[in-house]
């Protein structure tokens, strides 16, 4: 389908990256069954590679990955793309620095999302990766859910960051109310690291607040560890 050999090679490489990250999510216990999804984008061509929907991780192969343009048109692949595709595309369209996105249903981060609470920065571990509170979006209304749940989810994430003037590369993750975490980065590796860390800091914050109702780390301390 592709006339330019380098583009074909690049897409095959991205398919393998998405495939490997998907398996690592399973290995880390961040997903079960067919939950979660991984995507990445080639900004030069504007093409997105994403995990297909309803395929178990044990059965997944690199060739299963679906290639789309930023409008959601399938360019390559025989399977249906992830049900969260429109959320990924909305983030790619609005945040040009993002190179990869990972969505999981990891236990502690999802617990914060279901509680409708952002994860406060309570220590250095948080500050090393997230330069402030990891926000939780507000709930979607029934009209938004019925209209296009995944697209509206992307919109509410974008609005959360724009309305609060949050740099998505300083806080590379979000909790979607009642749903779970979405994390991103400049590439698949960094997006995966943020996905692992958001679950760790969610667990530590939960346990910390159970022990003592401490205050978040001060902004200058956050900046020191994030930019150091």
TORVEXDREN-700280 format. One line per 2 residues: number of its first residue (from 0); their letters; for each residue x, y, z of N, C-alpha, C, CB. Coordinates in Angstrom, 3 decimals, padded with zeros to 6 digits, m for minus. Atoms other than C-alpha are relative to their C-alpha. Glycine has a CB too. Layout:
% residues N
NUM> A> X,Y,Z,X,Y,Z,X,Y,Z,X,Y,Z | ...
***
This chain:
% residues 228
0> XX> 000.814,m001.198,000.000,000.000,000.000,000.000,000.852,001.253,000.000,m000.923,000.003,001.189 | m000.838,m001.171,m000.092,002.866,002.355,000.706,001.078,m000.039,m001.078,000.627,000.102,001.389
2> XX> m000.967,m000.080,001.078,005.038,003.486,m002.193,001.399,000.306,000.515,m000.424,001.049,m000.997 | m001.296,m000.380,m000.526,007.811,004.865,m000.022,000.476,m001.052,000.997,m000.066,001.392,000.659
4> XX> m000.528,001.070,m000.839,009.903,002.087,001.456,000.318,000.472,001.412,001.240,m000.583,m000.630 | m000.283,m000.455,m001.360,011.133,004.187,004.426,m001.256,000.152,000.858,000.732,001.315,m000.050
6> XX> 001.240,m000.136,m000.753,007.524,004.926,005.454,m000.491,m001.367,000.454,m001.075,000.702,m000.845 | 000.417,001.357,m000.355,006.698,001.226,005.377,000.844,m000.542,001.149,000.103,m000.931,m001.218
8> XX> m000.902,000.469,m001.053,009.749,000.419,007.505,m000.330,000.696,001.325,001.479,000.255,m000.394 | 000.329,m000.758,m001.206,008.839,003.184,009.960,m001.268,m000.524,000.647,m000.156,001.481,m000.325
10> XX> 001.256,000.500,m000.543,005.293,001.887,010.355,000.164,m001.385,000.622,m001.060,m000.043,m001.090 | m000.251,001.325,m000.574,006.499,m001.659,010.922,000.699,000.125,001.347,000.846,m000.857,m000.960
12> XX> m000.697,m000.231,m001.260,008.815,m000.347,013.619,m000.976,000.475,001.079,001.126,001.030,m000.192 | 000.986,m000.495,m000.962,005.951,001.528,015.295,m000.958,m001.108,000.435,m000.788,001.168,m000.600
14> XX> 000.865,001.130,m000.345,003.765,m001.585,015.160,000.663,m000.879,001.064,m000.326,m000.835,m001.259 | m000.720,000.824,m000.966,006.449,m003.531,017.022,000.099,000.714,001.350,001.406,m000.343,m000.529
16> XX> m000.056,m000.754,m001.250,006.773,m000.745,019.603,m001.326,m000.093,000.758,000.348,001.469,m000.279 | 001.321,000.080,m000.626,003.019,m000.748,020.273,m000.254,m001.408,000.515,m001.103,000.412,m000.996
18> XX> 000.165,001.403,m000.394,002.981,m004.547,020.399,000.792,m000.311,001.276,000.450,m000.933,m001.142 | m000.845,000.303,m001.158,005.884,m004.766,022.872,m000.495,000.723,001.252,001.458,000.388,m000.288
20> XX> 000.518,m000.741,m001.149,004.457,m002.049,025.114,m001.288,m000.639,000.522,m000.252,001.471,m000.379 | 001.245,000.664,m000.402,001.105,m003.858,025.130,000.294,m001.225,000.855,m000.822,m000.403,m001.236
22> XX> m000.363,001.185,m000.775,002.741,m007.057,026.355,000.593,000.377,001.353,000.990,m000.859,m000.780 | m000.592,m000.448,m001.261,004.679,m005.130,028.997,m001.070,000.477,000.980,001.008,001.121,m000.258
24> XX> 001.108,m000.383,m000.874,001.409,m003.707,030.338,m000.548,m001.227,000.722,m001.120,000.693,m000.810 | 000.489,001.249,m000.582,000.238,m007.268,030.896,000.992,m000.530,001.027,m000.247,m001.051,m001.097
26> XX> m001.036,000.501,m000.899,003.555,m008.276,032.474,000.040,000.781,001.308,001.359,000.061,m000.681 | m000.045,m000.853,m001.178,003.399,m005.339,034.881,m001.296,m000.060,000.822,000.277,001.429,m000.419
28> XX> 001.260,000.112,m000.714,m000.148,m006.252,035.930,m000.865,001.235,m000.080,000.261,m000.312,001.413 | 000.759,m001.237,000.167,m001.557,m002.963,034.641,m001.268,m000.191,m000.816,000.861,001.043,m000.653
30> XX> 001.196,000.328,000.765,m004.160,m004.639,032.411,m000.306,m001.485,000.178,000.183,000.357,m001.507 | 000.399,001.398,000.087,m006.104,m007.900,032.230,m000.935,m000.154,m001.198,m000.688,m000.480,001.325
32> XX> 000.895,000.312,001.120,m008.138,m009.597,029.497,000.369,000.839,m001.233,m001.479,000.253,000.401 | m000.292,m000.846,001.165,m008.414,m007.115,026.593,000.008,001.479,000.390,m001.035,m000.246,m001.120
34> XX> 000.047,m001.384,m000.461,m008.396,m003.966,028.748,001.225,000.783,m000.464,m000.105,000.046,001.522 | m001.124,m000.886,000.275,m006.214,m000.997,027.919,000.378,000.054,m001.472,001.186,m000.429,000.798
36> XX> m000.441,m000.162,001.382,m004.571,000.200,024.742,001.231,000.878,m000.068,m001.116,000.590,m000.857 | m001.233,m000.743,000.256,m001.371,001.651,023.345,m000.064,000.558,m001.412,001.265,m000.905,000.189
38> XX> m000.105,m000.559,001.349,m000.834,003.983,020.413,001.248,000.864,m000.096,m001.263,000.825,m000.362 | m001.083,m000.934,000.253,001.928,006.036,018.840,m000.249,000.665,m001.345,001.384,m000.713,000.029
40> XX> 000.236,m000.773,001.218,002.098,008.609,016.059,001.320,000.370,m000.665,m000.811,001.268,000.313 | m001.101,m000.566,000.793,004.510,009.504,013.285,m000.445,001.396,m000.416,000.358,m000.907,m001.267
42> XX> 000.444,m001.368,000.244,004.214,013.292,013.199,000.277,000.458,m001.433,000.676,000.940,000.975 | m000.301,m000.399,001.376,005.762,013.555,009.724,m001.128,m000.389,m000.942,001.312,m000.632,m000.465
44> XX> 001.075,000.479,000.876,003.094,011.452,008.021,m001.382,000.241,000.588,000.177,m001.477,m000.279 | 001.285,m000.159,m000.662,000.375,012.085,010.587,m000.742,m001.309,000.195,m000.852,000.939,m000.779
46> XX> 000.628,001.314,m000.146,m000.283,008.349,010.869,000.163,m000.528,001.422,000.599,m000.995,m001.004 | 000.051,000.532,m001.355,m001.234,006.667,014.131,m000.075,m001.523,m000.057,m001.208,000.583,000.778
48> XX> 000.054,001.456,m000.145,m000.589,003.032,015.061,m000.596,m000.308,001.361,001.421,m000.653,m000.158 | 000.698,000.269,m001.255,m002.923,001.617,017.712,m000.367,m001.484,000.112,m001.265,000.871,000.108
50> XX> 000.401,001.381,m000.281,m003.761,m001.712,019.326,m001.447,m000.224,m000.456,000.150,m000.320,001.518 | 001.381,000.298,000.395,m006.886,m003.407,017.941,m000.874,m000.291,001.215,m000.033,m001.192,m000.963
52> XX> 000.928,000.291,m001.081,m009.977,m003.910,020.060,m000.325,m001.490,000.057,m001.280,000.815,m000.168 | 000.527,001.355,m000.212,m011.203,m007.219,021.510,000.962,m001.114,m000.406,m001.277,m000.162,m000.761
54> XX> m001.004,001.039,000.242,m007.929,m009.104,020.970,000.786,m000.166,001.290,000.950,000.365,m001.214 | m000.713,000.223,m001.250,m006.386,m010.702,024.044,001.493,000.194,m000.215,m000.288,m001.408,000.552
56> XX> m001.435,m000.255,000.094,m002.786,m009.879,024.804,000.767,m001.262,m000.362,000.523,000.566,001.312 | m000.681,001.266,000.305,m001.838,m013.544,024.576,m000.051,m000.334,m001.490,m000.627,m001.139,000.802
58> XX> 000.174,000.306,001.422,m003.070,m013.690,020.978,000.545,001.092,m000.918,m001.462,m000.217,m000.297 | m000.411,m001.165,000.773,m001.726,m010.317,019.853,001.313,m000.246,m000.739,000.137,001.208,000.910
60> XX> m001.240,000.007,000.771,000.912,m010.089,017.092,000.180,001.392,m000.616,m000.021,m001.120,m001.112 | m000.234,m001.341,000.550,002.548,m006.980,015.551,m000.871,000.331,m001.209,001.442,000.139,m000.384
62> XX> 000.796,m000.246,001.209,000.616,m007.394,012.294,m001.445,000.371,000.306,000.024,m001.221,m000.888 | 001.370,m000.344,m000.385,m002.647,m006.921,014.217,m000.196,001.506,000.173,m000.369,m000.714,001.287
64> XX> 000.128,m001.424,m000.276,m001.883,m003.253,014.862,m000.658,000.725,m001.175,001.375,000.610,000.299 | 000.777,m000.731,001.007,m004.117,m000.786,013.019,000.638,001.370,m000.224,m001.496,000.150,000.441
66> XX> m000.559,m001.306,000.371,m002.821,002.282,011.154,m001.143,000.910,m000.453,001.084,m000.146,m001.130 | 001.048,m000.952,000.353,m005.069,005.346,010.932,000.601,001.375,m000.249,m001.065,000.074,001.108
68> XX> m000.390,m001.408,000.061,m004.855,008.988,009.956,m000.644,000.722,001.180,m000.424,000.654,m001.364 | 000.485,m000.746,m001.162,m005.710,011.740,012.420,m001.499,000.254,m000.012,000.713,001.304,000.087
70> XX> 001.459,m000.114,000.070,m009.314,011.788,011.237,m000.685,m001.317,000.297,m000.423,000.496,m001.367 | 000.563,001.293,m000.358,m009.762,008.134,012.140,m000.220,m000.942,m001.166,m001.275,000.202,000.691
72> XX> 000.138,000.879,001.165,m009.669,006.689,008.617,001.056,m001.097,000.052,000.122,000.808,m001.320 | m000.940,001.121,m000.041,m008.090,003.237,008.539,000.827,m000.025,m001.277,m000.749,m001.342,000.187
74> XX> m000.945,000.018,001.115,m005.022,003.217,006.316,000.536,m001.403,m000.232,001.156,000.970,000.259 | m000.520,001.368,000.108,m003.793,m000.283,007.062,m000.485,m000.817,001.185,001.554,m000.007,m000.068
76> XX> 000.438,000.891,m001.069,m005.091,m003.241,009.047,m001.366,m000.591,m000.297,m000.034,000.740,001.326 | 001.258,000.706,000.250,m007.930,m005.766,008.960,m000.893,m000.069,001.238,000.287,m001.401,m000.495
78> XX> 000.762,000.056,m001.241,m009.039,m005.503,012.588,m000.533,001.386,000.374,000.870,m000.562,001.136 | 000.536,m001.270,m000.478,m011.070,m002.811,014.351,000.975,000.620,000.994,m001.395,m000.195,000.651
80> XX> m000.896,m000.647,m000.967,m008.950,m000.250,016.194,m000.645,000.058,001.377,000.373,001.419,m000.469 | 000.469,m000.095,m001.372,m009.268,000.200,019.937,m001.261,000.841,000.125,001.081,000.573,000.871
82> XX> 001.214,m000.776,m000.227,m012.602,001.452,021.216,000.333,001.409,000.501,m000.912,m000.720,001.005 | m000.411,m001.314,m000.500,m010.650,004.358,022.762,000.727,000.829,m001.067,000.899,m000.169,001.220
84> XX> m000.739,m000.671,001.062,m009.242,005.425,019.386,m000.300,001.499,m000.072,m000.316,m000.646,m001.327 | 000.341,m001.420,000.136,m011.141,008.710,019.245,000.550,000.848,001.142,m001.505,000.164,m000.070
86> XX> m000.647,m000.720,m001.098,m009.765,009.675,022.655,001.454,000.269,m000.347,m000.102,m000.797,001.322 | m001.406,m000.152,000.395,m006.203,009.072,021.442,000.141,001.065,m001.086,000.572,m001.347,m000.498
88> XX> m000.109,m000.934,001.119,m006.802,010.999,018.212,m000.232,001.444,000.443,m000.995,m000.373,m001.094 | 000.277,m001.355,m000.481,m008.260,013.991,020.041,001.204,000.563,000.751,m001.243,000.005,000.909
90> XX> m001.205,m000.445,m000.701,m005.174,014.173,022.241,001.117,000.318,m000.981,000.465,m001.064,000.996 | m001.038,m000.261,001.003,m002.822,013.901,019.258,m000.283,001.282,m000.781,000.113,m001.183,m000.967
92> XX> 000.355,m001.199,000.769,m004.723,016.625,017.412,000.247,001.284,000.789,m001.463,m000.065,m000.426 | m000.083,m001.211,m000.821,m004.536,019.060,020.327,001.351,000.209,000.671,m001.056,m000.038,001.046
94> XX> m001.284,m000.111,m000.683,m001.198,018.308,021.976,001.094,m000.541,m000.919,m000.019,m000.767,001.361 | m000.929,000.399,001.062,001.455,018.267,019.250,001.277,m000.643,000.523,000.356,001.193,m000.835
96> XX> m001.237,000.572,m000.548,004.281,017.274,021.619,m000.146,m001.483,000.308,000.412,000.745,001.263 | 000.229,001.402,m000.366,002.672,013.913,022.417,000.363,m000.925,m001.160,m001.473,m000.219,000.415
98> XX> m000.403,000.963,001.019,004.225,010.996,020.563,m000.563,m001.391,000.229,001.488,m000.076,m000.059 | 000.583,001.316,m000.307,002.523,008.042,022.275,m000.946,000.148,001.177,001.110,m001.058,000.314
100> XX> 001.020,m000.032,m001.049,m000.464,007.366,024.535,m000.278,m001.426,000.467,m001.310,000.682,m000.510 | 000.341,001.300,m000.563,m001.235,004.482,026.878,m001.155,000.171,000.983,001.231,m000.647,000.698
102> XX> 001.137,000.021,m000.920,m004.512,003.779,028.653,m000.043,m001.343,000.694,m001.336,000.277,m000.742 | 000.119,001.250,m000.752,m004.767,001.228,031.424,m001.177,000.124,000.961,001.324,m000.328,000.775
104> XX> 000.995,m000.010,m001.062,m007.220,000.256,034.131,000.679,m000.462,001.291,m001.225,m000.914,m000.359 | m000.757,000.430,m001.166,m004.560,m000.140,036.810,m000.756,000.345,001.285,001.394,000.649,000.004
106> XX> 000.901,000.015,m001.160,m006.070,m000.667,040.253,m000.047,001.304,000.789,000.401,m001.096,000.917 | 000.017,m001.169,m000.879,m004.989,002.296,042.362,m000.308,001.285,m000.760,001.332,000.134,000.714
108> XX> 000.296,m001.202,000.784,m005.011,004.955,039.645,m001.483,000.051,m000.362,000.864,000.039,m001.279 | 001.429,000.052,000.324,m008.491,003.801,038.608,m000.852,000.283,001.234,m000.367,m001.371,m000.590
110> XX> 000.734,m000.294,m001.234,m009.605,003.973,042.247,m000.106,001.511,000.218,000.690,m000.666,001.210 | 000.038,m001.463,m000.110,m008.656,007.669,042.340,m000.966,000.582,m001.037,001.421,000.601,m000.187
112> XX> 000.902,m000.482,001.053,m010.510,008.177,039.039,m001.454,m000.236,000.367,000.316,m000.684,m001.329 | 001.375,000.314,m000.402,m013.614,006.471,040.396,m000.447,000.864,001.176,m000.120,m001.483,000.366
114> XX> 000.318,m000.905,m001.105,m013.432,008.675,043.480,m000.114,001.444,m000.477,001.063,m000.106,001.094 | 000.059,m001.352,000.535,m013.204,011.718,041.213,001.039,000.929,000.584,m001.346,000.569,000.232
116> XX> m001.045,m000.791,m000.637,m009.982,012.884,042.860,001.297,m000.054,m000.790,000.236,m000.484,001.419 | m001.335,m000.031,000.565,m006.695,014.014,041.372,000.993,m000.560,001.003,000.387,001.428,m000.410
118> XX> m001.033,000.558,m000.869,m003.513,012.460,042.758,000.944,001.119,000.417,000.779,m001.149,m000.713 | m000.842,m001.110,m000.447,m001.711,015.049,044.913,001.476,m000.384,000.011,m000.428,000.459,001.390
120> XX> m001.443,000.275,m000.032,002.089,015.366,044.726,000.513,m000.008,001.435,000.771,001.045,m000.834 | m000.332,000.107,m001.424,003.090,014.084,048.148,001.464,m000.319,000.258,m000.851,m001.054,000.638
122> XX> m001.394,000.339,m000.238,006.732,013.228,047.588,000.857,000.100,m001.240,000.097,m001.373,000.556 | m000.989,m000.136,001.060,009.845,013.130,045.458,m000.281,m000.936,m001.173,001.386,m000.267,000.548
124> XX> 000.282,000.952,001.080,008.815,010.028,043.493,m000.999,000.594,m000.980,m000.539,m001.331,000.569 | 000.992,m000.682,000.837,005.764,011.898,042.203,000.658,001.147,m000.756,m001.177,000.525,000.858
126> XX> m000.595,m001.204,000.587,007.786,015.061,041.583,000.990,m000.300,m001.105,000.680,000.801,001.064 | m000.960,000.352,001.043,010.361,013.258,039.465,m000.649,m000.174,m001.366,000.722,m001.265,000.376
128> XX> 000.675,000.317,001.262,007.750,012.429,036.823,m001.176,000.910,m000.318,m000.475,m001.412,000.029 | 001.185,m000.832,000.188,004.739,014.712,037.351,000.181,001.302,000.768,m001.287,m000.743,000.466
130> XX> m000.310,m001.305,m000.586,005.207,018.437,037.995,m001.239,000.646,000.632,000.587,000.929,m001.069 | 001.191,m000.508,m000.654,002.065,018.828,040.107,m001.042,m001.097,000.150,m000.575,001.175,m000.778
132> XX> 001.079,000.975,m000.152,m001.230,017.149,040.863,m000.392,m000.612,m001.336,m001.214,000.652,000.646 | 000.526,000.667,001.190,m002.354,014.569,038.329,m001.506,000.201,000.024,000.386,m001.539,m000.041
134> XX> 001.402,m000.401,m000.123,m005.819,015.952,037.555,m000.975,m001.114,m000.346,m000.267,001.182,m000.880 | 001.116,000.865,000.378,m009.109,014.113,037.358,m001.017,000.853,m000.744,m000.646,m000.692,001.255
136> XX> 000.974,m000.744,000.789,m011.588,015.226,034.727,m001.348,000.033,000.720,m000.153,m000.623,m001.405 | 001.357,m000.005,m000.549,m015.139,016.184,035.576,m000.835,m001.066,m000.716,m000.658,001.413,m000.145
138> XX> 000.821,001.052,000.619,m017.896,013.630,034.827,m000.606,000.463,m001.322,m001.115,m000.435,000.957 | 000.714,m000.286,001.240,m019.383,013.439,031.356,m001.503,m000.093,000.242,000.435,m000.974,m001.125
140> XX> 001.446,000.072,m000.080,m023.080,014.128,031.020,m000.554,m001.084,m000.907,m000.611,001.335,m000.354 | 000.606,001.076,000.783,m025.475,011.597,029.534,m000.042,000.338,m001.481,m001.404,m000.289,000.502
142> XX> 000.022,m000.387,001.413,m025.727,013.607,026.297,001.356,m000.217,m000.645,m000.422,001.462,m000.150 | m001.345,000.227,000.518,m021.946,013.452,025.868,000.270,m001.487,m000.169,001.046,000.625,000.928
144> XX> m000.209,001.448,000.058,m021.910,009.736,026.618,m000.723,m000.600,m001.196,m000.479,m000.667,001.296 | 000.792,000.541,001.103,m024.655,009.041,024.089,000.492,000.502,m001.355,m001.466,000.362,000.182
146> XX> m000.454,m000.581,001.262,m023.111,011.310,021.439,001.206,m000.750,m000.557,000.347,001.474,000.191 | m001.222,000.709,000.392,m019.604,009.822,021.226,000.889,m000.043,001.233,000.733,000.701,m001.227
148> XX> m000.668,000.091,m001.294,m018.161,008.633,024.537,001.504,000.221,m000.124,m000.274,m001.353,000.634 | m001.452,m000.051,000.101,m014.573,008.256,023.342,000.482,001.383,m000.450,000.496,m001.071,m000.971
150> XX> m000.375,m001.342,000.439,m014.396,011.574,021.478,m000.219,001.008,001.121,m000.803,000.405,m001.245 | 000.287,m000.929,m001.090,m016.026,013.399,024.378,000.987,m000.187,001.155,m001.441,m000.190,000.497
152> XX> m001.037,000.239,m001.004,m013.530,011.747,026.724,001.269,000.748,m000.368,000.289,m001.505,000.140 | m001.170,m000.758,000.451,m010.715,013.191,024.636,m000.187,001.487,000.207,000.284,m000.281,m001.466
154> XX> 000.278,m001.432,m000.147,m012.369,016.601,024.689,000.065,000.445,001.450,m001.365,000.332,m000.573 | m000.006,m000.402,m001.407,m012.818,016.611,028.467,001.419,m000.022,000.560,m000.914,m000.921,000.830
156> XX> m001.412,m000.008,m000.406,m009.133,015.701,028.910,000.669,001.281,m000.480,000.744,m001.241,m000.562 | m000.595,m001.216,000.558,m008.057,018.518,026.596,m000.472,001.229,000.755,m000.341,000.135,m001.486
158> XX> 000.558,m001.148,m000.710,m010.388,020.964,028.335,000.551,000.102,001.416,m001.519,m000.092,000.040 | m000.562,000.003,m001.349,m009.062,019.927,031.753,001.368,000.663,000.016,000.102,m001.429,000.537
160> XX> m001.353,m000.553,000.044,m005.509,020.818,030.742,m000.003,001.465,m000.434,000.871,m000.819,m000.946 | 000.037,m001.380,000.475,m006.369,024.016,028.849,m000.616,000.928,001.039,m000.780,000.089,m001.308
162> XX> 000.687,m000.866,m000.961,m008.760,025.378,031.477,000.831,000.251,001.249,m001.329,m000.611,000.391 | m000.850,m000.150,m001.178,m006.215,024.824,034.244,001.414,000.440,m000.350,000.051,m001.297,000.764
164> XX> m001.311,m000.446,000.490,m003.287,025.989,032.107,001.109,m000.979,000.390,000.324,001.395,000.548 | m000.965,001.052,m000.314,m001.478,022.665,032.605,000.754,m000.386,m001.261,m000.701,m001.235,000.616
166> XX> m000.840,000.468,001.099,001.425,021.760,030.345,m000.058,m001.532,m000.016,001.486,000.517,000.151 | 000.135,001.463,000.022,000.711,018.156,029.230,001.322,m000.755,000.005,m000.778,m000.406,m001.200
168> XX> m001.286,000.677,m000.056,004.428,017.417,029.026,000.629,000.114,001.394,000.943,000.578,m001.056 | m000.457,m000.072,m001.392,004.979,018.489,032.631,m000.833,m000.923,000.885,m000.076,001.452,000.522
170> XX> 000.856,000.962,m000.684,002.050,016.423,033.835,m000.534,m000.952,m001.073,m001.180,000.717,000.793 | 000.321,000.865,001.138,001.988,013.580,031.283,m000.989,m001.118,000.317,001.253,m000.603,m000.528
172> XX> 001.010,000.991,m000.315,m001.098,011.837,032.574,m001.231,000.652,000.587,000.550,m001.034,000.957 | 001.270,m000.515,m000.493,m004.705,012.283,033.618,m000.850,m001.174,000.471,m000.740,000.823,m001.099
174> XX> 000.991,000.985,m000.416,m007.455,010.422,035.420,m001.333,000.406,m000.603,m000.090,m000.108,001.561 | 001.320,m000.275,000.560,m010.719,010.218,033.520,m001.035,m000.472,001.016,m000.200,m000.708,m001.399
176> XX> 000.970,000.276,m001.063,m013.576,010.380,036.021,m000.772,m001.299,m000.266,m000.980,001.175,000.137 | 000.736,001.249,000.093,m015.046,006.943,036.646,000.546,m000.994,m000.993,m001.383,000.285,m000.340
178> XX> m000.517,000.845,001.073,m012.834,005.402,033.991,001.387,m000.530,000.335,000.040,000.774,m001.313 | m001.354,000.452,m000.272,m009.093,005.296,034.581,001.031,000.949,m000.567,000.212,m001.380,m000.560
180> XX> m001.079,m000.891,000.423,m005.702,006.750,033.684,000.330,m000.089,m001.490,001.230,m000.300,000.793 | m000.637,m000.108,001.311,m004.396,007.916,030.327,001.342,000.682,000.230,m000.899,000.803,m001.037
182> XX> m001.322,m000.606,m000.113,m000.665,008.628,030.132,000.608,000.144,m001.384,000.920,m000.842,000.916 | m000.627,m000.239,001.308,001.545,009.897,027.328,001.444,000.418,000.184,m000.768,001.077,m000.793
184> XX> m001.394,m000.443,m000.017,005.055,010.933,026.412,000.447,000.305,m001.408,000.917,m001.062,000.638 | m000.517,m000.326,001.336,007.290,011.904,023.536,000.143,m001.245,m000.867,001.350,000.708,000.113
186> XX> m000.089,001.257,000.737,007.556,008.226,022.559,m000.627,m001.101,000.842,001.480,m000.345,m000.357 | 000.643,001.116,m000.698,006.274,004.793,023.566,000.693,m000.307,001.332,000.001,m001.249,m000.889
188> XX> m000.749,000.305,m001.225,009.036,004.267,026.124,m000.379,000.939,001.138,001.504,000.088,m000.262 | 000.332,m000.959,m001.057,008.293,007.457,028.052,m001.468,m000.120,000.406,000.305,001.435,m000.463
190> XX> 001.419,000.189,m000.331,004.517,006.888,027.840,m000.166,m001.222,000.906,m000.853,m000.164,m001.293 | 000.078,001.198,m000.841,005.032,003.415,029.310,000.529,000.291,001.402,000.790,m001.159,m000.638
192> XX> m000.549,m000.351,m001.309,007.228,004.769,032.108,m001.020,000.787,000.827,001.295,000.817,m000.163 | 000.986,m000.813,m000.718,004.537,007.312,033.017,m001.199,m000.847,000.437,m000.473,001.171,m000.883
194> XX> 001.103,000.891,m000.348,001.899,004.565,033.012,000.339,m000.847,001.216,m000.349,m000.900,m001.181 | m000.452,000.759,m001.163,003.935,002.492,035.462,000.034,000.900,001.235,001.395,m000.614,m000.260
196> XX> m000.182,m000.899,m001.142,004.710,005.494,037.674,m001.328,000.512,000.535,000.882,001.173,m000.391 | 001.273,m000.528,m000.494,001.139,006.820,037.828,m000.678,m001.011,000.923,m000.931,000.358,m001.176
198> XX> 000.568,001.013,m000.890,000.045,003.515,039.352,000.756,m000.046,001.323,000.026,m001.379,m000.672 | m000.804,000.026,m001.228,002.927,003.582,041.842,m000.324,001.191,000.890,001.498,m000.009,m000.336
200> XX> 000.267,m001.177,m000.838,002.267,007.156,042.994,m001.442,000.010,000.480,000.304,001.292,m000.771 | 001.395,000.116,m000.453,m001.480,006.463,043.144,m000.073,m000.885,001.237,m000.903,m000.575,m001.125
202> XX> m000.010,000.911,m001.151,m000.797,003.576,045.528,000.649,000.670,001.212,000.748,m001.308,m000.351 | m000.701,m000.644,m001.113,001.695,005.556,047.611,m000.820,001.143,000.594,001.359,000.523,m000.464
204> XX> 000.819,m001.105,m000.503,m000.621,008.580,047.846,m001.160,m000.526,000.837,m000.531,000.852,m001.166 | 001.107,000.612,m000.752,m003.492,006.368,048.978,000.474,m000.423,001.385,m000.577,m001.220,m000.765
206> XX> m000.511,000.489,m001.283,m001.368,004.788,051.703,000.491,001.143,000.872,001.129,m001.004,m000.224 | m000.490,m001.146,m000.767,000.229,008.081,052.722,m001.146,000.724,000.695,000.758,000.970,m000.913
208> XX> 001.131,m000.721,m000.573,m003.124,009.790,053.251,m000.748,m000.839,001.024,m000.948,000.438,m001.096 | 000.596,000.869,m001.019,m004.363,006.761,055.184,000.780,000.084,001.311,m000.047,m001.456,m000.497
210> XX> m000.849,m000.107,m001.181,m001.415,007.209,057.554,m000.042,001.389,000.617,001.423,m000.357,m000.352 | m000.080,m001.374,m000.495,m001.404,010.995,057.797,m000.504,000.944,m001.084,001.458,000.365,000.420
212> XX> 000.581,m000.942,000.964,m003.335,013.810,056.117,000.994,001.128,m000.287,m001.344,000.580,000.535 | m001.073,m000.952,000.279,m000.211,015.558,054.808,m000.369,000.935,m001.145,001.291,m000.740,m000.329
214> XX> 000.209,m000.964,001.079,m000.046,018.539,052.467,000.875,m000.353,m001.196,000.301,001.434,000.482 | m000.835,000.229,001.178,001.265,018.378,048.888,001.359,000.693,000.116,m000.720,000.484,m001.251
216> XX> m001.331,m000.592,000.053,004.905,019.161,048.187,m000.101,001.408,m000.588,000.969,m000.883,m000.840 | 000.027,m001.370,000.493,005.581,022.864,047.614,000.507,000.085,m001.441,000.838,000.901,000.905
218> XX> m000.276,m000.125,001.438,005.897,024.104,044.020,001.488,000.084,m000.310,m000.696,001.222,m000.556 | m001.418,m000.121,000.311,009.578,025.037,044.197,000.734,m001.328,000.177,000.637,001.065,000.877
220> XX> m000.583,001.332,m000.177,010.421,021.562,045.483,m000.376,m000.893,m001.170,m000.467,m000.633,001.328 | 000.449,000.752,001.188,008.343,019.988,042.696,000.863,000.351,m001.200,m001.490,000.296,m000.313
222> XX> m000.783,m000.450,001.148,010.176,022.078,040.121,001.435,m000.492,000.084,m000.023,001.520,m000.096 | m001.390,000.428,m000.159,013.569,021.182,041.560,000.185,m001.438,m000.437,000.447,000.163,001.446
224> XX> m000.183,001.419,000.309,013.056,017.443,041.257,m000.458,m000.335,m001.423,m000.765,m000.859,001.008 | 000.470,000.282,001.353,011.148,017.556,037.961,001.030,000.436,m001.047,m001.339,000.703,m000.252
226> XX> m000.913,m000.558,001.000,013.712,019.702,036.127,001.455,m000.350,000.245,m000.144,001.485,m000.042 | m001.390,000.321,m000.348,016.854,018.430,037.870,000.564,m001.082,m000.924,000.093,m000.459,001.469
***
